[in-house]
Amino acid sequence: MEFLGDFRHKLDSKKRLFIPAKYRSALADGFVVCKAPDRCLYIYSKEEWEPVAAQVKDLPGTEEFRRFKRDFFRNADMAEMDSQGRFTVKADLLEYAGLDKEVLIIGSGNKFEVWDAAADQEESGKVMSADELGIEVKF
């Protein structure tokens, strides 16, 4: 499944987040929530997580890579939706991404991202066009 579009949601008082209805079938068997490089969270279906995890597992065994692997897997969480399509976001992941109340869920192809709504506004101003990046997207 390709995760597309964006959705505004709010964390409830128990720090649960609604998964958009159109994404739920891809995540019905569980999913992985992890830190992303851009101070947001990535959410992968189990199927899409496997090649990401394999890539990290295959990194060399040097001290630096061992530390990276340890941190990468330590900060990932297996999650499942409840009957209403919600899941509880772990406190350390909430803190990392600065998620408080209003969040923006953004489709990103093989995964989707969860941003603090205010932080996303800042980030959106940094987007470069395909021409500026020197790539050609064939429509």
Secondary structure, 3 states (H helix, E strand, C coil): CCECCEEEEECCCCCEEECCHHHHHHHCCCEEEEECCCCCEEEEEHHHHHHHHHHHHCCCCCHHHHHHHHHHHHCEEEECCCCCCEEECCHHHHHHHCCCCEEEEEECECCEEEEEHHHHHHHHCCCCCHHHHCCCCCC
